[in-house]
Amino acid sequence: MNLEGLVCSKLQCRFIFVFLRKLWRVLRLLLSVVLSVQVVQYCKKMAHDVPFEKDINICRKHFAWRNPILGRFEPDWKPFLTSRELFWQDNTPERRKLNNLLQFHMLPFGLNSSVLDAFRTLQLLPQQEMPKSIERLRCRRCVVVGNSNSIRGRGFGAVIDSHNVVIRLNNAPVKDHKADVGERTSIRLFFPESAVPNPLDNNNNETLMVLIPFKSLDFTWVMEMLLDTRNKTVEGFWRKPPSEWKWNTSYLRILHPYVTYQATYKLLQLKKQGKQYSTTGIIALNLALHICHEVNIVGFGYPERHDNTTPVHYYDTEHLSQELFMMHNITAEQEWLLKMIERGMISDLMRPSSWSWGPWLG
């Protein structure tokens, strides 16, 4: 055997071994880089689906999350009513409490005898939960725009529109008031008596219209509007609702009665025998505290009790009425708002320059 040839073979083998080892290191490095890129792309793709709580630090501020105990829903249910919610049974204490609320309380705090009307209405809605356009926001920076006359002439329109989610109340217009109240509307809470015949006049095409059900007739009205029935119900409303109301059913939702219940009895702690309930503004704020990382308000407050010259709203000349005092506890609402602001749960964009709440307190 040729010793020199044998030595050369060993050197060649060693060279090949070293080369292959280095090649493996290079390939392993390339593989790790490719996998890392894939993971990053996947995470970016799925970032919108991470749990709501994980995105808290993305926001510039997060008032609503400084004290997660206040104003937080139980994790196993959503703020909008769904067909599944009507028949969802399980043995957890929270679930039993919600089921009892829906079954044994009358509207606006439960469905009781209205459950079939609610079910028939929900069957007309192809989507019943939070839209993906809102659910996927990594920072839900929300503003609830009140209808107070205090916002008139203040020029907050651009500030309002800068929020990710803009929540408005009832029939409050944006036309002719854009400089003060902005023009974007993400969510609008309403009931039949506060609906307008053409919702597009003051809403966007994808505005989420959220019905606050106060009575069974409210479901009847929605069904008649969506089905365009010839005979319209007119009796039983405290103010005549529109006889025509057209809206994309994909952007219509029903507020869960527990949102109204919680706003009235848990947040404001009103007496159940008092037959008072929270205003739409407080209901909207309660909703915002559950779906938003940061909650701001603007345009809240009322004139002084004996002020007969200052309008209540920024868009009309209506003054304070006794009906307001009978249906709502304004003092309790203002005290609660002040407490929430002091605790850092919400922020008033207009405070303290235009508050007109002081005379009510005490």
DRENDRENVO-692547 format. One record per residue: residue in one letter; x, y, z of N, C-alpha, C in turn. Coordinates in steps of 0.02 Angstrom, whole numbers, plus 50000, padded with zeros to 5 digits. Example, Ala and Ser with C-alpha at 12.3 -4.5 7.8 and 13.67 -1.06 7.14 Angstrom:
<recs>
A506604971650390506154977550390506604983550390/S506424988850354506844994750357506455000250394/
</recs>
This chain:
<recs>
M500434994050000500005000050000500455006250000/N500245011149958500635017349953500475021750013/L500985022850058500875026850119500705034050103/E501025036750051500885043850033500165044750010/G499925039949970499225040349948498735039750005/L498925035450055498495034750114498465041150154/V499045044350161499065050650198498655055950163/C498715056250098498315061250059497575060050068/S497375053750070496665052250079496415054650146/K496825053850197496625056150264496575063750266/L497055067050232497025074450230496405076850192/Q496255073250137495665074950099495025073950140/C495015068350176494435066950218494345072250272/R494895074150302494865079250355494625085950326/F494885087550266494665093750233493915093650220/I493705087850193492995087150177492575087650242/F492815084550295492445084650358492385091850385/V492955095550383492955102450406492505106750363/F492545105450298492125109350251491385108150264/L491215101750273490515100150285490275102950352/R490695102850402490505105650466490375113150462/K490815116650426490715123850417490095125250376/L490005120850324489405121650282488775120650324/W488795115750368488215114550411488065120450457/R488605123450483488515129450525488195135050486/V488435135950424488145141250382487415139750367/L487275133550349486585131650334486135132350395/R486405130450453486015131150515485865138450530/L486375142750518486275149850528485745152650481/L485795150550417485295152850368484605150350386/L484565144150409483925141250429483625145150487/S484035146850536483785150650593483545157550573/V483915160550525483705167150500483035166650465/V482965161550422482335160650386481755159450434/L481875155150484481355153750533481175159950573/S481685163850590481555170050628481125174850589/V481285175450524480885179850481480165177350477/Q480095170750469479425167950466479035169150531/V479375168350587479045169450652478835176650659/V479275181350640479105188450645478515190150601/Q478515187550540477945188850495477305185850522/Y477355179850550476765176750579476495180750638/C476965183150680476755187050738476415193550717/K476685196550664476385202750639475685201350613/K475625195650579474965193750552474465192450607/M474705189350661474255187450716474225192750771/A474585198250762474625203150817473955205850836/H473495206350786472835209150800472405204450841/D472615198050844472205193150878472455191550948/V472975195050971473225193651038472715196151088/P472705193351148472215195551198472235202951210/F471655205851223471585213051234472075215551286/E472165211851340472575214151395473305214751376/K473545210851326474245210851307474445217351272/D473965221051246474115227051208474115233251250/I474045232651314473955238451357474525243451352/N475145241051348475715245551348475845248851281/I475475246851230475555249951164475265256951164/C474745258051204474415264551206474865269851237/R474775275951215475145281551244474955282351317/K474315281551331474055281551399473565275851404/H473395273851464472895268551472472515269751537/F472115275051537471735276751597471315270951622/A470945267951576470455262851596470785256751628/W471435255851616471755249751642472165251051705/R472145257151731472515258351792472205254751851/N471565253651848471215249851900470735245151865/P470975239251844470555234751805469955232151843/I469935232951908469375230251947468745234351935/L468815240851929468235245251919467975244551848/G467315243651843466995243951778467215238651729/R467385232751751467605227551705467105221851702/F466965219751641466515214151632466855207651652/E466455202651667466715195951677466985193451610/P467525189451610467865187851547467485183051501/D466945179951525466625174851484466025177451445/W465945183851440465385186351399465565193051369/K465165195151320465315201151281464775206451292/P464925212751275464445218151289463845218351242/F463875214651185463305214651139462925208051146/L462265208651140461835202751147461905198351085/T461955191851096461995187051041461485181551051/S461335177950998460865172351002461125167151051/R461775166051050462075161151096461985163251168/E462035169751182461975172251250461285170651279/L460765170651237460095169451262459995162451289/F460395157751264460285150751284460925147551312/W461375151851335462015149351360461935147451434/Q462045141151448461965138651516462625135651539/D462845137351599463375133751632463315135151707/N463715131851747463625131851819464065136751857/T464435141051821464855145751857464425151051890/P464635153751947464225158851982464075164851939/E464565167351900464455173151859463955171751804/R464005165751775463545163951722462835163351748/R462755160351807462085159851837461805166751852/K462235171251874461995178051889461745181451825/L462105180751770461895183751708461255180551681/N461215173951687460605170551664459995172851705/N460085173451770459535175751812459335182851794/L459835186951779459685193951760459265194051696/L459465190251646459105190251583458415187351590/Q458335182151631457705178551635457195181651681/F457425184751736456955186851787456875194451793/H457255198351756457185205651757456845207951693/M456425212951700456115215951641456595220851610/L456485222351546456885227651514456805234151552/P457325238251555457945237951515458505233951545/F458385230451601458935227051636458955219451623/G458415216751595458395209651579457865208551525/L457815202451499457365201151443456705198051463/N456705194051516456085191151542455605189151485/S455025192451481454525190751430454715193051360/S455275196651353455485199351288455995194951253/V456145189151281456695185151255456555182851183/L455925181151167455765178951099455825184751050/D455625190651070455695196551027456435197951014/A456835197251067457555198251059457855193051011/F457645186851019457905181450977457725182550904/R457095184350891456875185550822457265191350791/T457395196550832457785202250806458495200150790/L458805196250834459495194150823459555189750761/Q459035186150743459065181950683459125186050620/L458965192450624459025196850565459715199850559/L460135198850609460805201850610461335196650592/P461665197350534462175192450515462785192550560/Q462935198250589463485199050636463205201550703/Q463425198550758463135200350823463645202450874/E464285201550860464815203250908465205209350885/M465745210850919466155216650903466455215850833/P466415221050791466715220550724467475219650729/K467755216150681468475215050680468855221650673/S468555226550639468895232950630469055236250697/I468635235050747468765237750814469135232650857/E468945226350852469245221250893469995220550881/R470225221850819470925220950802471355227050817/L471065232450840471465238250858471915236550916/R472555237550908473025235850962472995241051017/C472775247051001472675252151052471995255251040/R471515253651082470845256551075470815262851118/R470995268351086470975274851119470305278051101/C469855278251150469165279951137468975286751167/V468485289951136468195295951163467435295251159/V467105296751214466375297051216466175304351211/V465825306051159465645312951145464955314251174/G464915318351226464275320251255463935325551214/N463305326851229462905331551191462835338351225/S463245339651275463175345851314463305352051273/N462945357251290463035363751258463735366551271/S464085363851321464745366451339465255365351284/I465125360851237465605359451185465535364251126/R464985367851124464855372351068465375377951066/G465665378951007466145384350997466835382951024/R466975376851046467615375351077468135372551028/G467925370450969468395368250919468755361750934/F468415356950964468725350550982468665345350927/G468415347150869468285342250816468885338150797/A469455341350784470065337650763470315333050818/V470275335250881470495331150937470045324950943/I469405325850935468935320250938469085315150883/D469175317650822469285313150765469955309550768/S470425311950811471075308750816471055302250856/H470495300750889470435294550928470305288650882/N470495282650905470375276650866469625274950862/V469275276150918468565274550922468195280650948/V467705283050909467295288850928466585286350942/I466355287251003465695284951024465225290851032/R464655290750999464175296251004463505293651031/L463075298451048462455296851084461845299051045/N461365294451040460695296051014460725299450947/N460365305050940460305308350875460755314450869/A461285314750909461735320550907462035321250837/P461955326950805462195327850736462925329750733/V463225328350676463905330850662463895336050605/K463375335650565463305340750512463255347650543/D463605352350513463595359350536463925360150605/H464215354850633464545355450699465225352050698/K465505350750640466125346850634466705350150670/A466735356650670467295360150703467305358850777/D466715357850806466665356850878466635349450899/V466315345150858466205338250879466525333150832/G466865335450780467165330750732466665327950684/E466895323250643466445320250594466465312650592/R466935309550627466975302250628466525299450682/T466195293850667465785290350716465915282950710/S466215280050761466355272850761465765268950789/I465475271350843464915268150877464405273450896/R463775272050884463245276650906462715272550943/L462605274351007462085271151046461435274951035/F460885271251029460245274451014459675269951037/F459075272651034458455268751044457955271550993/P457395268350981456945270450927456765277850929/E456625280350989456405287350995456975292350978/S457595290050979458155294550964458455293050895/A458135288650857458375287050790458155292650741/V458525293150687458355297950634458205294050570/P457755296650527457545292850468458125290750423/N458625295150414459195293550372459835293550414/P460035287850440460625287650484461265290150451/L461305289550384461915291650349462035299150351/D461525302950371461615310150375462155311950425/N462225308050479462705309850531463135304050553/N463195298950510463605293150526464005291050465/N464515286950476464905284150422464585277650398/N464795275250340464505269050314464615263150360/E465165263250398465325257650442465235259350516/T464845264550530464685266050599464295260250629/L464495258150689464135252750723463555255850762/M462945254650738462345257150771462145252050825/V462135254150888462015249650944461355251550977/L460865247150972460215248351003460235246951078/I460005251751118459905250651189459175248751199/P459025242351212458325240451218458045242451287/F457515246351286457185248351348456515244851358/K456225242251303455575239051306455505234351246/S455025229751250454935224951195454775228351129/L454425233951132454255237551071454875239751032/D455435240551067456045242651033456275237150984/F456205230851005456365225350959455865225150902/T455225226350917454715226450865454875231650813/W455065237550836455235243050789455815241150744/V456335238150773456915236250733456715231150680/M456325226150700456105221050652455695224150596/E455245228750613454835231950562455255236150515/M455765239450542456195243450499456615239050452/L456885233650479457325229450438456935225450387/L456335223250405455915219350360455485223750315/D455475230350331455075235150292454345233050288/T454055231450346453355229350347452895235250333/R452315233450307451845238750286451505241950346/N451315237950396450975240550455451495241750510/K451585247950528452075249850578451745251150646/T452065248750699451815249950767451965257250786/V451465260650810451545267750828451385269150901/E451005264750934450815265851003451345262951050/G451435266251108451875263651159452555266951162/F452695271651117453325275251118453215282151150/W453705284451190453615290951222453715296651173/R454025295051116454065299751060454045295650996/K453685298050947453585294150886454255292850852/P454435286550842455055284950806454965285450731/P455505285350693455435285750619455045279750592/S454655280950541454295275450508454715272150455/E455285275150438455775272250393456465273150424/W456855268050422457535268350450457935262850417/K458385264750373458755259850334459485259850356/W459735253850372460425253150393460675246150375/N461315245750360461625239350344461605234850406/T461275229250401461195224950460461855222250487/S462375222350444463035220050467463335224950518/Y463065231050521463325236150567462785238250617/L462375233450636461865234650688461975229450743/R461965231850806462055227350863461525228950916/I461435224250962460985225051019461415225251082/L461355230551121461745231051183461485225951234/H461945222551266461745217751318461425221651376/P460835219451400460495222951455460935223851517/Y461415219351526461835219951585462255226251585/V462405228951526462785235251522462375240851555/T461725241051540461285246051570461195244651644/Y461105238251661461025236251732461645238351772/Q462235236751746462845238351783462945245751790/A462805249551737462885256851740462425259851792/T461825257151799461325260051844461435257951916/Y461525251551927461525248951996462225247652025/K462715246251982463385244952007463815251252008/L463775255151954464195261051950463875266951988/L463255268551971462915274152004462615272152071/Q462505265552080462225262952142461555266152159/L461135266752107460465269452118460025264152152/K459515266452187459055261852221458575258852171/K458485252352175458075248852126457335250952130/Q457125252952189456425255052195456325262352172/G456865265652154456805272652134456575273652063/K456565268252022456335268551953456715273751912/Q457365274451926457795278651886458335274351854/Y458595276551798459135272951766459635278051738/S460215275651719460745280051697460585282951628/T460895288651615460815291851549461195287851497/T461055289451434461415286151379462165287551385/G462355293451409463055295051416463415290451464/I463115288751521463435284351569463435277151543/I462905275151508462895268551477463455267951426/A463545273151385464085273151335464765272951369/L464845276551424465475276451460465615269551489/N465105266351515465185259551542465405254851486/L465105255451428465315251451371466035252751353/A466225259251351466915261051333467425258251382/L467255258151446467715255651497467855248251489/H467415244751453467515237651443467865235951378/I467845240351329468115238651264468725242851246/C468905247751286469435252451268470025252051317/H470625253451292471205254051335471225260851369/E471035265951332471035272851358470345275851344/V470065279051394469395281951387469425289451403/N469235293451354469175300651364468435302651354/I468245308151386467585310851375467645318151355/V467135320551322467105327651303466365329351293/G466175335351313465475337351303464995334451354/F465215333351416464775331051469464615336851515/G464055336351550463855341551597463195344751578/Y462895348251626462255351551616462295358751640/P461835362951618461795369751647461585369251720/E461645374851755461405375051824460655373551826/R460445370951883459755368351888459235373651872/H459345379851891458845385051880459015389551821/D459475387151779459665390951719459155389651664/N458755394751648458245393951597458445397051530/T459075398851523459295402151462459805397951422/T460205393851457460715389851423460415383351398/P460485381751334460225375351309460585369451339/V460245363851341460545357751367461045354851316/H460855354951252461265351851200461605357151156/Y462125354851121462495359451078462125360551011/Y461625356550997461315356650931460595359050930/D460305361050988459625363550988459545368651043/T458935370751055458795375951105458395373251164/E458365366651170457985363551225458305365051292/H457885366551343458125368051409457975362351458/L458225362851517458125357651567457375356651580/S457185350251590456485348651604456435344451666/Q455855344351696455735340251755455795332851740/E455645330951677455685324051656456405321351666/L456895325651654457595323651662457735321551734/F457455325351782457575323851853457195317651875/M456625316251844456235310451863456555303951839/M456845304051780457105297951749457835296551769/H458215301751784458935300851797459135304351862/N459685302051890459965305251950460595308851928/I460525315151910461075318951882461635319851933/T461455321051995461965322052047462385315752055/A462065309952056462435303652063462905302552004/E462675304351945463095303551885463705308051888/Q463615314251909464175318851911464675316851965/E464425314552021464885312252074465285306252051/W464955301652015465315295851990465845297851939/L465665302451894466145304751843466755307851876/L466645312051926467205315251961467645309951994/K467335304852024467715299552056468125295752005/M467835294251947468195290551896468785294551869/I468695301151863469245305351839469795305751891/E469605306451954470105306752007470505300252013/R470185294651999470525288152003470915286451940/G470885290751890471255289551829470935284651781/M470295283151790469955278451745469775281751679/I469595288051681469425291851621469745298751626/S469755302251570470015309051569469525313451531/D469385319351558468945324251525469375329051484/L469295329051419469695333251376469575340651387/M469005342451417468835349451427468955351851498/R469145347351543469225349451612469865353551621/P469855358551664469285360851704468955367051675/S469145369051614468965375751590468225376751578/S467865371351562467165372451542466675368151581/W466895365551638466425361551677465855365751703/S465255362951696464665366351724464315361751773/W464715357551807464425352651853464395355151924/G464825359751941464895361652012464245363152047/P463805367352019463185369052054462735363152068/W462845357352033462415351652045462625347752106/L463255348152123463515343752175463355346452244/G463305341752291463195343952360462605340552392/
</recs>
